Amino acid sequence: MSRPATPTRVLALWSPDWPVTAAAMAARVPTHRPAAVVVANRVLACSAVARAHGVRRGLRRREAQARCPDLAVLAPDPDRDARAFEPVVAAVEELAPGVEVVRPGLVALPARGPVSWFGGELEAAEALVDQVAARTGVECRVGVADGLFAAVLAARRALIVAPGDTPAFLAPLGVEELDREPDVDRSELVGLLRRLGLRSLGAFAALDPEDVASRFGADAVLCHRLARGLDPRPPVRRTPPEELAVEVELDPPVDRVDAAAFAARGLAERLHRTLASHGLSCTRLGVAARTVGGEELHRIWRCAEPLTPAGTVDRVRWQLDAWLTRRRRAGDLPDEAEGGAVALLRLVPEETVTAGALQLGLWGDVGEADERAGRALVRVQALLGPESVVTAVLVGGRDPDEQVRFVPWGDDRDLGLPAPAAEPPERRLRPAGSDASAPAGEERTWASSGPDVAPAGWPEDVVRSTGRVSAADLPEAERMRTTNRRRRVPAPRRPAGRPVPRDPPPSWPGRLPAPSPATVPPRPIPAELTAADGSPVRLRAPDLLLGLPGFVAVDGGAPRRVQGWAGPWPVQQRWWEGRSEASRLQVALDDGGALLLVFRDDRWWVAGEYD
Amino acid sequence: MEDRSAAVRAAPVPEADGRVLPVAEPLARLLPAGGLRRGSTVALPPGPAATSLLFALIAEASAGGAWAAVVGRPGLGLVAAAEAGVRLERLALVPEPGPDLVAVVVALLDGMDVVAVAGAERVRAAERQRLAARARQRGAVLVALGSWPGADLELACTDVGWHGLGTGAGRLRERRVGVRVRGRGTAAAGRSGAVLLPGPDGAVAPAPRGPAVAPLREVERVAG
């Protein structure tokens, strides 16, 4: 057991703004164009060029775009970040052993090996930066200090802190540096320290550890150790006994990421059950795999916080994704690719801490019926493949097919997307008579509010006046109103269950109100709309029909007589993606059917069937 | 014994423990058990409003925590399902079961409360009976989206009429349908009644001044 007071020399290699770098690489945004990754309407990370234009982390998207109109707004994707980082890790690993991925964009390694090999810390840093730039074209910085925390801060400043100077290096830095880890939210502690006048790490470090523990709690003790330049892990850490490692033989060998991730899920579950039974949590996870060709792959992931099961699955998936994708990209021949399939997967908890409150609710408090249902679905996944069983998540959108995303069973249903605004409360579902807890009055409000309100997009007068009447007869202001309209109903606020920052529930002006079509064909079906005399009915303007609908023939079928119709309601969206504008028409047919027709690309399509 | 009872299916089935999955009020009045009896098989033959009828049948149970799965039916309008009251997080979809339809349904019947199957016409009669027996044994409700000879209940919509749409004005608001329940075995008295499917907000609602629940003569003939 090493003495905790003397942290080892750590070399950290940090690539600035990694989410942006990875996203820009994936989206092929040229490096000279400013780019930013935006999540929940806030800038998560931005490139140096964007920063020069005044874009900052945490800025609202709109403001960022105002400061820098040329800004490429990119979506966050942790998987992509991890995958794109793998070549960097591989490049570092060629020169130095024992590389640990702290998170995509940041690796740490014990400094001793490369320093003695290259003959000095400066030389080692130069060699690593050159190696990464030559192999991957990624710009990165290196910092060396005592302990991981100081090394990361040194890497941000591209500094080499001499041995023993780490507390002096940390002392003048602001306490905000404690809150730089994206996984851990320490803003509360940092805010508290600032209000107490402890603005620098040195001032915080000067406090008595006992006082910190009694006043601020466990996490603050860890931060206090960091601020003093000590090893961050509490000294109670222990080396895990060997039997905690779990492994699974994959037969047949897996060469697809989704299938590998599916296997990883079960494995992670097993690992955490084992750990929980020992009262442990994992802070450093080793992911090892053996390929059919006999190659052994191993990578260590380090986390600031004990890993949750979901976090474990994420890291295993990222790692497998990286390995399998790299292999594919390397252009292996088909028979060699066969040898690259993963035959054995092994999770090793490299470092554990005693579990605090984490052991409770590891997999959520799942009821027995839910568990039974989950097992049945997993069995179907085993029969058909993990992607075959999905659940739907409602997201924003105007057309019925846009409002639904499918999530494979077992994946996180929280897409990070805002929930649609108009989701009715659950209570509405119960019949007024059977549920005593639902006041009948409220029931009534929901039921009766339906027919009286105009559809979100179009108030009654406009709905009546579009269609046959030439739009030129309408006042100009009213004609404009048919397309862009604010929603009347303010979006209901959902209870804040999790602290994840969210976009506000967006309104979708022009969305078709309930009832929605019960059948939405996976791809639109061509349809012919003809007048009573058989001449085709088209659009003269987005909101003006040329002729009265008389018959609809779906997909070359027999014409069905139109009984009633309404519309056309134009929708103009995604012009920046080159999507042509569309107009929608509701048609009720003689035989009792009703269709949602969309006029797009100069013809009618069936976008939904009210069956 | 199992096969015979599946083939004849005349008496109430002892395996079903009498538990009933709740169904929204306007429809529950029409169902003989006042809901979906666990272990039973329900057929929704193709016709107008069949998909809406499926949503309306599972909505109440889904809101109460029951799990439902729909097999072999891509292109389901999930927004309509949510409007009908189905909880999407407890609605599993297997759009492409492939040739393993029976195996998939058997696996789902083990864990789900309601399993709706489309494309069961190409399943052989013996397999159909096996599935029905499985549902009975596991206490799940098997809903066939299509014809299913030997189903306990058969629900169909007639006299479909949309409201709210004029010629060039208004929008689809609600649909009045006559729901006809034909039953064999336990549901000897076939019934029909008018409901709004969907009602103004997407869920099933009682029809305003519709005719009262009336016994249906031809159903009695079928049952007898």
Interface residues (C-beta under 8 A of the other chain):
Chain A: G367 A369 D370 R372 A373 G374 R375 A376 L377 R379 V380 L383 L384 S388 V389 V390 T391 A392 V393 L394 P400 Q403 V404 F406 W409 R413 E423 P424 E426 R428 L429 R430 P431 A432 G433 S434 W446 A447 S448 S449 G450 P451 P455 V463 R464 T466 G467 R468 L512 P513 A514 P515 S516 P517 A518 T519 V520 P521 P522 L545 L548 Q563 G564 W565 A566 G567 Q586 A588 D591 G592 G593 A594 G608 Y610 D611
Chain B: P22 A24 E25 P26 A28 P48 A49 A50 T51 S52 F55 A59 E60 A63 G65 A66 W67 A69 P74 G75 L76 G77 L78 V79 A80 A81 A82 E83 G85 L88 E89 R90 L91 A92 L93 V94 P95 E96 P97 G98 D100 A103 V104 A107 L108 L109 D110 G111 M112 D113 D159 V160 G161 W162 G164 L165 G166 T167 G168 A169 G170 R171 L172 R173 E174 R175 P198 G199 P200 D201 G202 A203 A205
